[in-house]
Amino acid sequence: MIPAVASLAKRCLLGSGHYARRLKGDRFPGVAVLCYHGVRPPAGARMDFAGLHVTLDELDAHCRLLRETCNPISLDDWRRALGGGPPLPPRPVLVTFDEGYATLLTGALPVIQRHDIPIVAFVWSDPVEQRSLAWYDAVVRARSEDEVERMKRLPYEEWRRRWAPHMVRAMDTDPCAPLSPAQVRWLAAAPNVEIGGHTASHPILAQAAPEQQRDEIERNKSRLEGWVGRPVRAFAYPNGQPGDDYTPETVKLVEELGFDFAFTSRHGFASSSEPPLERSRLLMLAGISAAELAHRLSYSWRA
Ligand SMILES: [Zn+2]
């Protein structure tokens, strides 16, 4: 079907209540763990990696749909279910945000709280600590998105050497500004927000030696725990593709360091048969309307 016609058809199906009726009688094949990155205002400036920053209107529409047709859960709900407590409801959804952009606190959180949706925020710590842009946001401005993709595949030390000269402090008004340590603390203190680890500087862990991987994961965990004053128990692998971006050694390290949940970017529902330290997720990109999300949850993500 022509995309514009398909999108109109989905809007009509949403408006007629078709997706809501279908979802309400349905069970998911696991937890739908949605993976967001940043958010931006509706008429925001042009952004690099634009697809990774949904608009606040999109996020608001997603939250309304999830609240009305699914069952948003927290990671603690999931832990209790695994530990023999109340089972998860049908159609469980866990909303996650990767990186640690300040827009999560200043833009997304009020929307999320209005709909009473629990979240897990996986936060890198070097940009927070150094008040700098994340390496890829700095490199894309100095060079290009292609250069970021090329640099991701370099061995860890060369990768650090190549992006270091592009490092810049982030202005507070920058849409890619990181949270400050105080903002990480405020975020962690909000109801139904859990802070998880995402490494110190967001390397491709598969390109790093085991001791470098350990340092990235451990340093991040200890910084975050210092800021939020409680244990950090969940982790998300940067980039997150099994084999390409992290290895079985990485998973072993994550386990040794005491994490009980870890999330990949392998596409799919997180089924009960998956290893707890390699849970699948569903990537949320800009341009996904509420109708499109309803369609994916009802049909295309289920195929
Ligand atoms: Zn990331």
Residues whose N, C-alpha, C, O or C-beta is under 5 A from the ligand:
A	BS01	ZN	D98 E99 P238 N239
